[in-house]
Amino acid sequence: MGRQLKGLLYFFITDIRYSLLIFWTILLSILVVSLAFAYFLMDVENGMMTFSLTVPMYIYCGILGFLTVKESIPFSIKMGATRKSVFISLGIFFLAISLFMGTAASILQEIVKVLAEMTGVDTFSFLHLAYFVDNTWYTRILIDTSVMFFFLALMFVVGLLFFKYGLAGGGSFLGVLVVLLLISIAKGWIVDFFINLFSEIDLAFFYQMLGLGIVVYCVSFLFLRRITTVKVK
């Protein structure tokens, strides 16, 4: 089993390497352009440029979790990997990629902050959930790791539903979620939820989110243990 885990982790890492390189190249390019705009805004009264590293990363992780089902699981099973090995290795991979992305983003933000102070650019700032709690580098890593792992796990389960039960099963699940979302918006529940959330948010919430992400990922084993290499349409 140890060899299977190492082999699967190597496969997952090499499989994501190209898309990860493209993602960071685009993200860094946008960051450089944003910094250039911020420099020119120094001559504009009340000019300010804000940028978020984390929102694109959250979206990327959600897409990655969904596509992993289609691109990685059938190949892994065809190569002889057991469902249990796939489950464990993917869990490690999801946690590792979340921690890597969160750490890289936090380090990059610190570097940009130092460079902005050295060059006197005071018209640029980052948007981050840590501003609601405690904006330190380790807090940002914790928050980003928790959120990204949750999105990876959630979209992985959604991907399994589409793969195992086809468009009807996955679409029905998303349809129920949309209906519940619309009802909560109409009743004002979701607005009250976010108001209360951001007014009372603390680090414990992100620990809970990480725990919830682990629970959601564990639920995925119920679908993964009997999955085949044939996708239901």
LUMFI-772440 format. One record per residue: z, y, x of N, C-alpha, C in turn; residue in three letters. Coordinates in steps of 0.001 Angstrom, whole numbers, padded with zeros to 6 digits, always signed. Each point is the difference from the previous one (the first is absolute). Example, Ala and Ser with C-alpha at 12.3 -4.5 7.8 and 13.67 -1.06 7.14 Angstrom:
% LUMFI-772440
+007800-005690+013190+000000+001190-000890+000000+001200+000900ALA-000720+001050-000350+000060+001190+000820+000730+001090-000770SER
% end
This chain:
% LUMFI-772440
+000000-001209+000821+000000+001209-000821+000000+001265+000859MET+000688-000081+001168+000043+001151+000889-001373+000398+000499GLY-000827-001000+000313-001358+000304+000456-000832+000617-001119ARG+000210-000516-001217-000733+000565-001137+000360+001468-000203GLN+001300+000312+000089+000435+001383-000181-000605+000913+001063LEU+000019-000456+001259-000580+000809+001076-001500+000179-000201LYS-000676-001089-000378-001440+000085-000219-000355+000906-001159GLY+000763-000094-001086-000264+000845-001168+000274+001461+000306LEU+001087+000277+000708+000303+001386+000365-001088+000577+000895LEU-000484-000802+000938-001094+000457+000868-001251+000294-000827TYR-000280-000876-000975-001172+000209-000855+000144+001263-000834PHE+001175+000208-000607+000207+001182-000835-000125+001281+000819PHE+000547-000021+001218-000045+001197+000847-001422+000314+000445ILE-000728-001020+000451-001375+000232+000447-000912+000368-001171THR+000292-000527-001175-000823+000289-001170+000154+001445-000456ASP+001212+000554+000189+000266+001366-000470-000303+001043+001074ILE-000201-000437+001215-000109+000928+001130-001094+001041-000192ARG-001162-000440-000456-001125+000930-000137+000259+001034-001100TYR+000456-000471-001172+000256+000926-001100+001135+000956+000345SER+000986-000486+000750+001111+000853+000401-000471+001077+000968LEU-000908-000373+000907-000554+000968+000940-000794+001083-000725LEU-000809-000407-000968-000776+000956-000788+000918+000932-000777ILE+001044-000585-000611+000940+000800-000800+000667+001073+000852PHE+000534-000390+001161+000699+000966+000834-000948+001021+000614TRP-001239-000403+000269-000981+000955+000521-000281+001093-001020THR-000188-000405-001266-000244+000977-001065+001219+000879-000234ILE+001189-000631-000027+001232+000753-000252+000259+001021+001103LEU-000188-000402+001250+000212+000920+001120-001030+001119+000008LEU-001226-000319-000398-001053+001028-000071+000364+001062-001042SER+000490-000454-001155+000414+000948-001038+001186+000827+000468ILE+000914-000646+000740+001159+000718+000536-000434+001092+000966LEU-000940-000302+000876-000497+000994+000958-000647+001175-000726VAL-000806-000300-001020-000638+001071-000784+001061+000850-000690VAL+001030-000642-000534+001077+000733-000674+000740+000907+000974SER+000228-000479+001209+000655+000818+001024-000868+001197+000388LEU-001318-000229+000040-000910+001105+000309+000051+001070-001090ALA+000032-000436-001252+000125+000952-001115+001327+000760+000105PHE+001060-000731+000341+001313+000635+000119-000001+001070+001089ALA-000737-000252+001084-000082+000979+001087-000666+001288-000474TYR-001092-000134-000761-000696+001191-000493+000796+000700-001099PHE+000887-000720-000660+000808+000605-001058+001142+000851+000550LEU+000184-000029+001317+001057+000806+000606-000240+001490-000213MET-001269+000371-000183-000340+001404-000234+000000+000363-001476ASP+000285-000985-000847+000015+000234-001446+001441+000108-000472VAL+000295+001019-000760+001360+000196-000492+000386-001137-000949GLU+001154-000600+000250+000526-001114-000803-000915-001224+000022ASN-000849-000080+001009-000883-001167+000109+000781-001228+000452GLY-000287-001118-000610+000718-001235+000336-000899-001200-000290MET-000015-000966+000929-000747-001245-000152+000997-001158-000010MET-000057-000816-001034+000865-001171-000084-000849-001262+000034THR+000578-001050+000571-000745-001245+000167+000968-001170-000147PHE-000488-001086-000586+000816-001198-000174-000642-001178+000728SER+000712-000546+000949-000452-001217+000664+000273-001226-000860LEU+001047+000081-000796+000506-001196-000669-000780-000399-001249THR-000456+000969-000790-000709-000347-001236-001232-000862+000279VAL-000857+000366+000972-001126-000892+000319+000456-001379+000472PRO+001121-000066+000727+000500-001287+000466+000479-000857-001158MET+000654+000616-000986+000450-000743-001178-001200-000588-000749TYR-001034+000820-000149-001205-000464-000696-000666-001127+000780ILE-000081+000163+001304-000604-001026+000858+000749-001320-000130TYR+001318+000046+000008+000793-001226-000103-000180-000663-001364CYS-000106+000805-001056-000243-000571-001315-001328-000742-000051GLY-001034+000614+000554-001324-000638+000034+000035-001245+000879ILE+000698+000089+001133+000105-001137+000911+000683-001185-000674LEU+001087+000265-000726+000700-001070-000691-000876-000700-001015GLY-000818+000771-000703-000894-000570-001015-001120-000818+000639PHE-000622+000550+001052-001148-000663+000623+000399-001209+000839LEU+001260-000046+000430+000455-001136+000807-000181-001320-000742THR+000194+000034-001311-000130-001227-000799-001410-000550+000094VAL-000973+000862-000174-001396-000434-000026-000521-000360+001380LYS+000421+000750+001026-000612-000149+001312+000736-000965+000928GLU+001300-000140-000156+000781-000762+000974+000496-001344-000498SER+000442-000053-001250+000612-001243-000496-000988-001165-000056ILE-001194+000153-000607-000938-001140-000034-000350-000518+001395PRO-000223+000913+000936-000336-000414+001365+001161-000759+000640PHE+001226+000509-000199+001170-000646+000594+000177-001413-000530SER-000178-000178-001302+000165-001321-000608-001099-000946+000460ILE-001228+000524+000114-001111-000838+000470+000220-000458+001435LYS+000706+000790+000776+000279-000360+001387+001181-000966+000125MET+000584-000382-001142+001063-001007+000015+001411+000539-000065GLY+000175+001293-000188+001342+000580-000075+000646-000371-001332ALA+001282-000282+000032+000726-000301-001230+000308+001298-000744THR+000246-000126-001310+000335+001188-000801+001289+000649+000503ARG+000950-000833+000419+001267+000530+000495-000201+000801+001277LYS-000850-000478+000893-000281+000723+001242-000701+001326-000291SER-000938-000028-000936-000701+001233-000385+000980+001005-000576VAL+000903-000472-000854+000987+000874-000626+000900+000653+001042PHE+000537-000798+000912+000916+000530+001014-000721+000943+000962ILE-001175-000405+000455-000731+000822+000976-000455+001325-000611SER-000416-000031-001262-000409+001254-000657+001191+000926-000191LEU+001163-000567-000331+001195+000823-000138+000353+000693+001305GLY-000062-000749+001096+000257+000589+001318-001047+001054+000334ILE-001259-000315-000311-001091+000930+000286+000147+001288-000796PHE+000298-000099-001289+000167+001189-000832+001145+000876+000515PHE+001114-000637+000364+001141+000769+000500-000340+000642+001348LEU-000708-000741+000854-000355+000524+001321-000974+001165-000102ALA-001015-000113-000865-000980+001075-000122+000633+001234-000621ILE+000956-000196-000924+000719+001130-000598+000829+000722+001050SER+000708-000774+000830+000833+000590+001044-000860+000691+001050LEU-001126-000615+000361-000894+000603+000988-000572+001325-000500PHE-000487+000003-001245-000593+001219-000559+001051+001101-000130MET+001193-000381-000473+001058+000989-000160+000432+000590+001327GLY+000128-000843+001021+000399+000470+001328-001078+000894+000612THR-001258-000420-000120-001100+000790+000555-000074+001375-000658ALA+000161+000038-001323-000064+001276-000721+001152+000916+000395ALA+001196-000565+000157+001161+000814+000365-000148+000564+001411SER-000472-000830+000924-000206+000469+001372-001075+001087+000045ILE-001082-000230-000726-001086+000984-000044+000479+001319-000575LEU+000814-000057-001033+000524+001229-000604+000878+000765+000992GLN+000799-000722+000773+000839+000658+000993-000850+000650+001092GLU-001070-000688+000420-000883+000544+001032-000680+001274-000491ILE-000518-000047-001219-000679+001173-000569+000983+001159-000155VAL+001219-000308-000393+001019+001037-000169+000286+000696+001324LYS+000126-000774+001076+000263+000569+001323-001181+000846+000472VAL-001222-000518-000194-001192+000748+000411-000139+001300-000788LEU+000320-000047-001299-000087+001207-000825+001002+001050+000473ALA+001193-000425+000369+001009+000935+000503-000415+000585+001345GLU-000614-000824+000855-000427+000475+001317-001125+001011-000105MET-000889-000187-000962-001152+000895-000158+000266+001142-000974THR+001172-000008-000610+000351+001072-000924-000642-000104-001362GLY-000503-001164-000363-000615-000191-001319+001109-000313-001007VAL+000308+000987-000843+001070-000166-000983-000540-000070-001422ASP-001306-000243-000122-000624-000043-001326-000362-001428-000408THR+000581-000963+000685-000313-001395-000302+001295-000764-000247PHE-000030-000843-001040+001178-000823-000291-000443-001324-000611SER+000849-000995+000147-000261-001321-000568+000740-000156-001328PHE-000617-000746-000899+000660-000391-001248+000531-001418+000175LEU+001257-000191-000341+000592-001342+000142+001187-000141-000944HIS+000210-001216-000488+001126-000275-000889+001339+000229+000687LEU+000000-000022+001329+001248+000200+000741+000581+001386-000228ALA-000813+000962-000409+000502+001342-000251+000987+000017-001166TYR-000064-001008-000867+000944-000094-001112+001319-000647+000430PHE+000011-000566+001213+001188-000732+000461+000505+000608+001306VAL-000600-000437+001111+000387+000457+001332-001212-000153+000909ASP-000594+001112+000377-001261-000035+000721+000211-000256+001487ASN+000271-001260+000332+000093-000419+001393-001022-001105+000232THR-000301-000280+001265-001054-000963+000295+000360-001403-000487TRP+001270-000396+000137+000376-001344-000426+000068-000113-001527TYR+000339+001116-000663-000006-000003-001467-001419-000158-000522THR-000941+000690+000626-001396-000122-000419-000500-001427+000193ARG+000389-000645+001100-000425-001387+000238+000540-000916-001098ILE+001272+000164-000342+000609-000819-001047-000701+000201-001333LEU-000234+001256-000358-000631+000306-001284-001415-000559-000059ILE-000791+000260+001034-001389-000457+000002-000099-001518+000023ASP+000853-000647+000774-000004-001466+000043+000317-000580-001372THR+000995+000566-000672+000399-000489-001319-001113+000179-001020SER-000581+001196-000046-001040+000290-000992-001251-000822+000263VAL-000424-000088+001256-001226-000735+000311+000161-001497-000245MET+001157-000555+000352+000217-001424-000262+000009-000271-001503PHE+000582+000911-000775+000015-000165-001454-001421+000002-000555PHE-000830+000941+000449-001383+000058-000479-000795-001236+000437PHE+000219-000443+001217-000669-001209+000478+000361-001200-000870LEU+001294-000172-000271+000459-001137-000795-000505+000084-001435ALA+000096+001199-000597-000412+000171-001394-001486-000272-000179LEU-000820+000595+000852-001441-000186-000136-000436-001394+000421MET+000785-000642+000840-000274-001394+000349+000174-000893-001232PHE+001060+000244-000765+000225-000758-001230-001122+000268-001000VAL-000406+001265-000125-001106+000336-000902-001277-000702+000449VAL-000249-000023+001295-001173-000695+000524+000043-001488-000296GLY+001194-000604+000094+000149-001416-000326-000288-000267-001474LEU+000420+000907-000860-000262-000156-001439-001499+000004-000277LEU-000728+000927+000636-001453+000057-000192-000667-001236+000602PHE+000483-000440+001161-000618-001147+000661+000262-001293-000768PHE+001209-000174-000487+000402-001249-000639-000428-000084-001463LYS+000054+001138-000704-000277-000014-001441-001254+000780-000386TYR-000691+000542+000995-001252+000683-000263+000187+001396-000564GLY-001103+000569-000416+000010+001367-000529+000832+000108-001269LEU-000022-001047-000820+000751+000020-001262+001503+000067+000267ALA+000487-000855+000917+001425-000021+000293+000475+001251+000697GLY-000709+000400+001056+000384+001197+000725-000172+001255-000829GLY-001106+000051-000761-000242+001157-000849+001039+000138-001096GLY+000436-001132-000548+001037+000030-001040+001310+000551+000553SER+000333-000430+001205+001231+000486+000636-000065+001506+000226PHE-001117+000477+000555-000145+001439+000231-000049+000766-001312LEU-000608-000615-001028-000057+000641-001311+001384+000225-000579GLY+000864-000999+000133+001378+000135-000481+000724+001113+000754VAL-000216+000067+001313+000632+001047+000801-000484+001387-000428LEU-001304+000125-000263-000551+001294-000419+000584+000416-001343VAL+000101-000946-000930+000564+000303-001324+001449+000462+000129VAL+000767-000715+000833+001401+000387+000217+000098+001378+000643LEU-000937+000283+000931-000019+001305+000661-000301+001110-001000LEU-000995-000228-000858-000361+001007-001002+001137+000243-000987LEU+000680-001068-000387+001135+000151-000918+001119+000805+000663ILE+000267-000307+001277+001067+000719+000709-000349+001467+000192SER-001291+000302+000201-000426+001395+000127+000140+000722-001337ILE-000416-000676-001075+000079+000595-001331+001447+000265-000413ALA+000878-000908+000369+001418+000154-000351+000742+000914+000973LYS-000620+000317+001106+000637+000852+000995+000936-000738+000926GLY+000015-001347-000091+000919-000776+000832-000343+000113+001477TRP-001301-000080+000306-000388-000012+001408+000264+001349+000664ILE-000145+001093-000774+000292+001328+000541+001482+000117+000314VAL+000832-000441-000948+001451+000037+000221+000402-000886+001172ASP-000700-001136+000124+000316-000922+001092-000223+000659+001354PHE-001162+000648+000169-000303+000614+001295+000873+001233+000254PHE+000351+000722-001050+000892+001152+000179+001366-000462+000483ILE+000519-001028-000646+001304-000540+000412-000074-000644+001385ASN-001148-000642+000266-000159-000681+001279+000055+000977+001162LEU-000791+001066-000074-000085+000925+001127+001189+000957+000065PHE+000744+000108-001084+001194+000844+000045+001202-000746+000574SER-000032-001337-000078+001138-000798+000469-000405-001013+001071GLU-001173+000137+000562-000514-000993+000943+000808+000014+001297ILE+000206-001183+000567+000660-000129+001283-000585-001206+000735ASP+000496-000261+001197-000545-001101+000792+000213-001355-000654LEU+001061-000114-000802+000277-001271-000674-001166-000403-000895ALA-000688+000991-000573-001143-000296-000875-001095-000739+000759PHE-000234+000382+001243-001072-000626+000781+000405-001377+000512PHE+001295-000184+000246+000482-001354+000293-000223-000902-001215TYR+000259+000549-001181-000215-000752-001237-001488-000292-000208GLN-000852+000967+000356-001436-000214-000127-000465-001103+000938MET+000541-000020+001213-000341-001066+000938+000448-001353-000548LEU+001210-000036-000563+000482-001235-000609-000849-000429-001172GLY-000419+000973-000818-000869-000309-001132-001341-000528+000478LEU-000514+000582+001087-001254-000476+000565+000111-001448+000460GLY+001139-000356+000586+000215-001381+000437+000048-000936-001202ILE+000661+000440-001078+000064-000815-001221-001397-000192-000587VAL-000769+001083-000066-001367-000084-000528-000832-000951+000842VAL+000165+000089+001320-000766-000900+000868+000417-001449-000203TYR+001279-000245-000190+000467-001371-000265-000607-000550-001290CYS-000180+000870-000995-000621-000414-001261-001425-000489+000241VAL-000662+000572+001003-001388-000381+000279-000136-001482+000340SER+001074-000611+000491-000071-001415+000362-000221-000878-001227PHE+000424+000467-001170-000225-000750-001232-001496-000165-000274LEU-000803+000997+000390-001446-000067-000181-000674-000626+001222PHE+000596+000219+001162-000627-000437+001245+000116-001507+000221LEU+001074-000612-000480+000253-001406+000336-001024-000956-000592ARG-000689+000404-001071-001004-000872-000619-001401+000609+000047ARG-000159+001008+000851-001297+000681+000050-001042-000873+000689ILE-001242+000130-000409-001100-000712+000613-000929+000970+000691THR-001023-000521+000630-000957+000875+000698-001093+000498-000931THR+000042-000445-001258-001018+000391-000977+000545+001140-000852VAL-000682+001123+000035+000417+001151-000773-000452-000133-001444LYS+000930+000248-000946-000340-000027-001422-000678+001310-000369VAL-001115-000106-000727-000748+001211-000373+000212+000321-001476LYS
% end
